[in-house]
Amino acid sequence: MDTHNAKSGGPIGLHRYLQTKNEIGYVSLSEATPADYERIGFKSGLEVHQQLLTKRKLFCRCPAGIFQKHSDYNAEIVRHMRPTLSEMGVYDGTALMEFKTRKEIVYRINNKTACTYEIDDTPPFRIDQVALEIALEISLLCKLNVVGEVHITRKQYLDGSIPTGFQRTAIIGIDGEMQIAGKRVGILQLSIEEDSCREISDIGHTRVYKTDRLGMPLIETVTHPQLFTPHELAEACNFIRFVNRSTGKVRTGIGAARQDVNVSCRGGSRVEIKGVAHITWIPVLSHNEAFRQWALLHLRDELLVRIPNHSGWKSQWKELDPVELGFTFPAGVPQNKPLKLIGVKLPQFAGALSHFTQPGKCFANEISDRLKVIACIEKPNMVHSEEIDSNAPHFNFAKLRQVLGATDDDALIAFWGLDADIPTALETIEERCKMAFEGIPPETRKSLEDGTTIFERVLPGADRMYPDTDSAPIAVEEEHLEALRKKLPTDLHLRINQLKQWKVPETCHLFLLRSNLVGTVERIAGLGYNPRTVALLIAQQLKHLVSIKQAEIADAEKLFNLMKYLKEQKLEVELTAMLLRNLFSHPDKSPEELLQLIGFKRSTPETITQKVTAYATEYARVGRTKQPVAAEKWVMGQLRHQAIGNMPMAELQKAVATALSKQQHLN
């Protein structure tokens, strides 16, 4: 029996995974304490991307905000990306990695949303002034020092997400700050830039994009790495989102805001979790990434003890005969392609492949992910001698050990691919194993819904930036900034303080701030309503109607007009809840017509109070129970429908209690 083919709990596989998980002291997000994050030296920062609400794209005249279906396109353009030298005469590592993949990039273009600028056949137009104004406004809100001149630069993107191979971007402000619970966090800079394409698919050597989002203006807000727990990280991201939305000049909805989360642990490297779509995902993603790095540092220390002189370490490989080894390619591997099977020996790496990295993942996943991204071999793409998955395909590793001359101290991998992909795959496997001696490779990783991440590309460096010679500098005058300062919305921390002063429950804060509705609460309260009552009405009942698609956030203005009418008619606020659904489902009807729809009839408090006495007498006459609570509920139930809107419920309840007390005294 091959003791290294430790499937489903063998001596190296699952046992090793659980052992190293315990050794590094991994705890789940729900169990983690501040002491756990201090122990591993958790450190993080943010790059928050937010689309701006403009009619046009940033550097051309195409409309912004028109989105197409996957099948809705007029033409396709195919490109192969090549790296270019930076201003300093060097190549960016990310660009070189992308070039190694030999990707064919396909762009599906719709004439309504793209033009020749997007493919670099037309020089850029002057930057969209509306977008620049919004970026300046948000920079001022973030207490940034605004630049005296806006200089457009180019940033290389060879993943194909931008057809030109570069993105135009410019710094607007630097050195700002924000206040979250108990601490201040520095904002490094805010930039304005053009958005990238939306990916449709990425299979093998072909990646397909659509270009509707391409070139739309967005801002990128970058914080200093001063966030030391996953929850601080999420709080800071929410703060930036609320500031952006407070202007009312940014796009909302799926994909309008995306976060890149930079995470490291003590002794680790900056790793960027790219394009996190939901802020609620940030805590678990950053938590698991920090512990992934902690686990890889643990693996590094083990390997350095085993192989102190690792400079000459190399893997060994041979082409294998699947029939001789009794191997059948697993489900999902294309059977109609001339695939080669390759065996790889990793000297003195026994136990390394099943070393814990993330929940449900081990070091072998680090290699498999890179085979998919760099060598373009789709998963499943390998098996190894320390499988922890009981569903992994059977493989005769005892035979492979003989073929490769491996000992019990060595780890084994068998992978498959087309002949043209084999050299890149072998280079990728050896490269990732050599990185294990160093610790944490700087890289960008893609977030998954289960809270784990996968390798996406090498982390870009400064070598991909260079000036855009097609765009002249834009002067920013102090007089113009002063005019913008006078029109800024209320600072976010003041809005939060307002909610606290109004005694609005914190559970309501998120919806009100996210939807930029605190100002609406303030306006409605200015009509003479209790602000807490208004805030609860919006944060609970309007929120519910929005969640079931019967209203939209923008409909809050209709609520203002309705409540203004009720105040003018001297009708009570409780009536609003009954009218809300009809308010949004019958947008053309006047407030009076809405009242008719719910069968509302006007009355006076005096008339209703007289009926209270009559019902209290009736309750006593028919000999019902003498319990005061039951009596009050019965009388209130008889009059509630008539009273809502005509008198406050608190006054009705007081009148009922008084009438019942008198009746009891008479009896």
Long-range contacts (C-beta under 8 A, 24 or more apart in sequence): 1-398, 2-385, 2-396, 2-397, 2-398, 2-401, 3-408, 4-350, 4-385, 4-386, 4-397, 4-401, 4-408, 4-411, 4-412, 5-385, 5-387, 5-395, 5-397, 5-398, 6-354, 6-385, 6-386, 6-387, 6-388, 7-387, 7-388, 7-389, 7-390, 7-392, 8-387, 8-388, 8-389, 8-390, 9-388, 12-350, 12-351, 12-354, 12-385, 12-386, 13-354, 13-386, 13-387, 13-388, 14-354, 14-388, 16-351, 16-354, 16-355, 16-386, 17-354, 17-355, 17-356, 17-362, 17-388, 18-356, 20-295, 20-298, 20-299, 20-355, 20-356, 21-295, 21-356, 23-298, 24-291, 24-294, 24-295, 24-298, 24-356, 26-291, 26-294, 26-295, 26-356, 28-359, 29-230, 29-283, 29-284, 29-287, 29-288, 29-451, 32-230, 32-287, 34-229, 37-228, 37-229, 37-230, 37-290, 38-228, 40-265, 40-266, 40-290, 40-291, 40-294, 41-264, 41-265, 41-266, 41-267, 41-268, 42-228, 42-229, 42-230, 42-263, 42-265, 42-286, 42-290, 43-225, 43-227, 43-228, 43-263, 43-264, 43-265, 43-266, 44-225, 44-227, 44-228, 44-230, 44-233, 44-261, 44-262, 44-263, 44-264, 44-286, 44-290, 45-188, 45-222, 45-223, 45-224, 45-225, 45-226, 45-227, 45-262, 46-221, 46-222, 46-223, 46-227, 46-233, 46-236, 46-237, 46-240, 46-259, 46-260, 46-261, 46-262, 47-220, 47-221, 47-222, 47-223, 47-259, 47-260, 47-261, 47-262, 47-272, 48-220, 48-221, 48-222, 48-237, 48-240, 48-241, 48-244, 48-257, 48-258, 48-259, 48-260, 49-195, 49-218, 49-219, 49-220, 49-257, 49-258, 49-259, 49-260, 50-218, 50-219, 50-220, 50-221, 50-240, 50-241, 50-244, 50-250, 50-251, 50-256, 50-257, 51-195, 51-216, 51-217, 51-218, 51-250, 51-251, 51-255, 51-256, 51-257, 52-130, 52-131, 52-134, 52-135, 52-216, 52-217, 52-218, 52-219, 52-249, 52-250, 52-251, 53-134, 53-248, 53-249, 53-250, 53-251, 54-128, 54-130, 54-131, 54-134, 54-216, 54-217, 55-130, 56-128, 56-130, 57-128, 57-194, 57-214, 57-215, 57-216, 57-217, 58-127, 58-128, 58-131, 58-168, 58-192, 58-193, 58-194, 58-215, 58-216, 58-217, 59-117, 59-124, 59-125, 59-127, 59-128, 59-168, 59-194, 59-215, 60-115, 60-117, 60-118, 60-122, 60-124, 60-125, 60-215, 61-115, 61-125, 62-113, 62-114, 62-115, 62-117, 62-118, 62-215, 63-112, 63-113, 64-215, 64-216, 64-217, 65-216, 65-251, 66-112, 66-113, 66-212, 67-113, 67-212, 67-213, 68-110, 68-112, 68-113, 68-210, 68-212, 70-108, 70-200, 70-210, 72-110, 73-108, 73-109, 73-110, 73-210, 74-109, 74-110, 74-111, 75-108, 75-109, 75-111, 76-106, 76-107, 76-108, 76-109, 77-106, 77-107, 77-109, 77-119, 77-163, 78-104, 78-105, 78-106, 78-107, 79-104, 79-105, 79-107, 79-160, 79-163, 80-104, 80-105, 81-105, 81-158, 81-159, 81-160, 81-165, 82-158, 82-165, 83-156, 83-158, 84-156, 84-165, 86-156, 86-462, 86-463, 86-464, 86-465, 86-466, 87-465, 87-466, 87-467, 88-463, 90-463, 91-463, 92-156, 92-460, 92-461, 92-463, 92-464, 93-458, 93-459, 93-460, 93-461, 93-463, 94-156, 94-158, 94-457, 94-458, 94-459, 94-460, 94-461, 94-464, 95-156, 95-158, 95-464, 96-458, 97-374, 97-457, 97-458, 98-158, 98-159, 98-160, 98-457, 99-158, 100-374, 100-424, 101-205, 101-373, 101-374, 101-375, 101-376, 101-424, 102-205, 102-376, 103-160, 103-205, 103-206, 103-207, 103-376, 104-205, 104-206, 104-207, 105-160, 105-163, 105-207, 105-209, 106-206, 106-207, 106-208, 106-209, 107-163, 107-197, 107-209, 107-210, 107-211, 108-200, 108-208, 108-209, 108-210, 108-211, 109-211, 110-210, 110-211, 110-212, 113-211, 113-212, 113-214, 114-211, 114-212, 114-214, 114-215, 117-215, 118-163, 118-164, 118-211, 118-214, 118-215, 119-163, 119-164, 120-163, 120-164, 120-165, 123-470, 124-152, 124-168, 124-468, 124-470, 124-471, 127-152, 127-170, 127-192, 127-471, 127-474, 128-217, 131-192, 131-217, 132-172, 132-192, 132-474, 133-484, 134-217, 134-219, 134-247, 134-249, 134-250, 135-172, 135-190, 135-192, 135-217, 135-219, 136-172, 136-173, 136-476, 136-480, 136-481, 136-484, 137-247, 137-249, 137-484, 137-487, 137-488, 138-190, 138-219, 138-221, 138-243, 138-244, 138-247, 139-172, 139-173, 139-176, 139-190, 140-173, 140-481, 140-484, 140-485, 140-488, 141-243, 141-246, 141-247, 141-488, 141-489, 141-491, 141-492, 142-173, 142-176, 142-177, 142-178, 142-187, 142-190, 142-221, 142-240, 142-243, 143-176, 143-177, 143-178, 143-187, 144-172, 144-173, 144-174, 144-175, 144-176, 144-187, 144-189, 144-190, 145-173, 145-174, 145-175, 145-176, 146-172, 146-173, 146-476, 146-481, 147-171, 147-172, 147-173, 147-174, 147-476, 148-475, 148-476, 149-473, 149-474, 149-475, 149-476, 150-192, 150-473, 150-474, 150-476, 151-467, 151-473, 152-467, 152-468, 152-470, 152-471, 152-473, 153-465, 153-466, 153-467, 153-468, 154-465, 154-466, 154-467, 154-468, 155-193, 155-464, 155-465, 156-460, 156-464, 156-465, 157-196, 159-207, 159-457, 160-197, 160-207, 160-209, 161-196, 161-197, 161-199, 161-209, 162-194, 162-196, 162-197, 162-214, 163-197, 163-211, 163-214, 167-193, 167-194, 167-196, 168-193, 168-194, 168-468, 168-471, 169-193, 169-194, 169-220, 172-219, 178-223, 178-236, 178-239, 178-240, 178-243, 179-239, 179-493, 180-232, 180-235, 180-236, 180-239, 181-235, 183-226, 183-232, 185-223, 185-224, 185-226, 185-227, 185-236, 186-223, 186-224, 186-226, 187-221, 187-222, 187-223, 187-224, 188-222, 188-223, 188-224, 189-222, 190-219, 190-220, 190-221, 190-222, 191-219, 191-220, 191-222, 192-217, 192-218, 192-219, 192-220, 193-217, 193-218, 193-219, 193-220, 194-218, 198-255, 203-378, 204-376, 204-378, 205-376, 213-255, 219-244, 225-262, 225-264, 225-270, 230-282, 230-283, 230-284, 230-286, 230-287, 231-283, 233-261, 233-282, 233-283, 233-286, 234-279, 234-280, 234-282, 234-283, 237-279, 237-282, 238-279, 238-510, 238-513, 238-514, 239-492, 241-279, 241-514, 242-492, 242-495, 242-513, 242-514, 242-516, 243-492, 245-513, 245-514, 245-515, 245-516, 246-489, 246-490, 246-492, 246-495, 246-516, 247-489, 248-489, 248-516, 252-553, 260-444, 261-285, 261-286, 261-289, 263-289, 263-290, 263-293, 264-290, 264-293, 264-440, 265-290, 265-291, 265-293, 265-294, 265-297, 267-297, 267-439, 268-293, 268-294, 268-296, 268-297, 268-439, 268-440, 269-293, 269-439, 269-440, 269-441, 269-442, 270-442, 270-459, 271-440, 271-442, 271-443, 271-444, 271-445, 271-459, 272-443, 272-444, 272-445, 272-459, 273-444, 273-445, 273-446, 273-447, 273-453, 274-444, 274-445, 274-446, 274-447, 274-456, 275-446, 275-447, 276-447, 277-447, 281-447, 281-449, 281-451, 284-451, 285-447, 285-451, 285-452, 285-453, 287-451, 288-358, 288-359, 288-451, 288-452, 288-453, 289-445, 289-453, 291-358, 292-357, 292-358, 292-453, 293-440, 295-355, 295-356, 295-357, 295-358, 296-357, 296-363, 296-436, 296-439, 296-440, 297-439, 297-440, 298-355, 299-352, 299-355, 299-363, 299-436, 300-436, 300-437, 300-438, 300-439, 302-351, 302-352, 302-355, 303-348, 303-349, 303-352, 303-436, 303-437, 304-437, 306-348, 306-409, 307-348, 307-437, 310-434, 310-437, 313-347, 313-433, 313-434, 313-437, 314-347, 314-430, 315-344, 315-345, 315-346, 315-347, 315-426, 315-429, 315-430, 315-433, 316-344, 316-345, 316-347, 316-404, 317-342, 317-343, 317-344, 317-345, 317-404, 317-426, 318-342, 318-343, 318-403, 318-404, 319-343, 320-400, 320-403, 320-414, 324-399, 325-395, 325-396, 325-399, 325-400, 326-394, 326-396, 327-393, 327-394, 327-395, 327-396, 327-414, 328-393, 329-393, 329-416, 330-380, 330-383, 330-393, 332-378, 332-379, 332-380, 333-380, 333-416, 337-418, 338-418, 338-419, 339-416, 339-417, 339-418, 340-416, 340-417, 340-418, 340-419, 340-422, 341-414, 341-415, 341-416, 342-414, 342-415, 342-416, 342-417, 342-422, 342-425, 342-426, 343-400, 343-403, 343-404, 343-412, 343-413, 343-414, 344-404, 344-412, 344-413, 344-414, 344-415, 344-426, 344-429, 345-404, 345-405, 345-406, 345-410, 345-411, 345-412, 346-410, 346-411, 346-412, 346-413, 346-429, 346-433, 347-409, 347-410, 348-409, 348-410, 349-410, 349-411, 349-433, 350-386, 350-408, 350-409, 350-410, 350-411, 351-386, 351-411, 352-411, 352-436, 353-384, 353-385, 353-386, 353-411, 353-413, 354-386, 354-387, 354-388, 358-452, 358-453, 359-450, 359-451, 359-452, 360-450, 360-452, 361-452, 362-386, 362-388, 363-436, 364-413, 365-454, 366-432, 366-455, 367-413, 367-428, 367-429, 367-432, 367-433, 369-454, 369-455, 370-428, 370-429, 370-431, 370-432, 370-455, 371-415, 371-417, 371-425, 371-428, 371-429, 373-455, 373-456, 373-457, 374-424, 374-428, 375-417, 375-421, 375-424, 375-425, 375-428, 376-421, 376-424, 377-415, 377-416, 377-417, 377-418, 377-421, 377-425, 381-415, 381-416, 381-417, 382-413, 382-414, 382-415, 382-416, 383-413, 383-414, 383-415, 384-411, 384-412, 384-413, 384-414, 385-411, 385-412, 385-413, 386-411, 489-519, 490-518, 490-519, 495-519, 498-522, 498-531, 499-535, 502-531, 502-532, 502-535, 503-532, 504-531, 504-532, 504-535, 504-536, 504-539, 505-536, 508-535, 508-536, 508-539, 508-540, 511-538, 511-539, 511-543, 512-538, 512-539, 515-553, 515-556, 517-553, 517-556, 520-556, 520-557, 520-559, 520-560, 523-560, 524-559, 524-560, 524-563, 527-563, 527-564, 527-567, 528-567, 529-563, 529-567, 529-573, 530-573, 533-573, 534-563, 537-573, 537-576, 537-577, 541-577, 541-580, 542-580, 545-580, 545-581, 545-584, 550-581, 550-584, 550-585, 551-580, 551-584, 552-584, 555-583, 555-584, 558-583, 558-584, 558-587, 559-583, 561-591, 562-591, 562-594, 565-591, 565-592, 566-591, 566-645, 571-602, 571-645, 571-646, 572-644, 572-645, 572-646, 572-647, 572-648, 572-649, 574-644, 574-645, 574-648, 574-649, 575-600, 575-644, 575-645, 578-644, 578-645, 600-645, 601-642, 602-646, 603-642, 603-643, 603-646, 604-646, 605-646, 605-647, 605-651, 608-639, 608-642, 608-643, 608-646, 608-647, 608-652, 608-655, 609-655, 611-638, 611-639, 611-642, 612-639, 612-652, 612-655, 612-656, 612-659, 613-659, 615-639, 615-659, 616-656, 616-659, 616-660, 616-662, 616-663, 617-663, 619-660, 619-663, 620-663, 620-664, 620-666, 620-667, 626-664, 628-660, 628-664, 631-660, 632-656, 632-657, 632-660, 635-659, 635-660
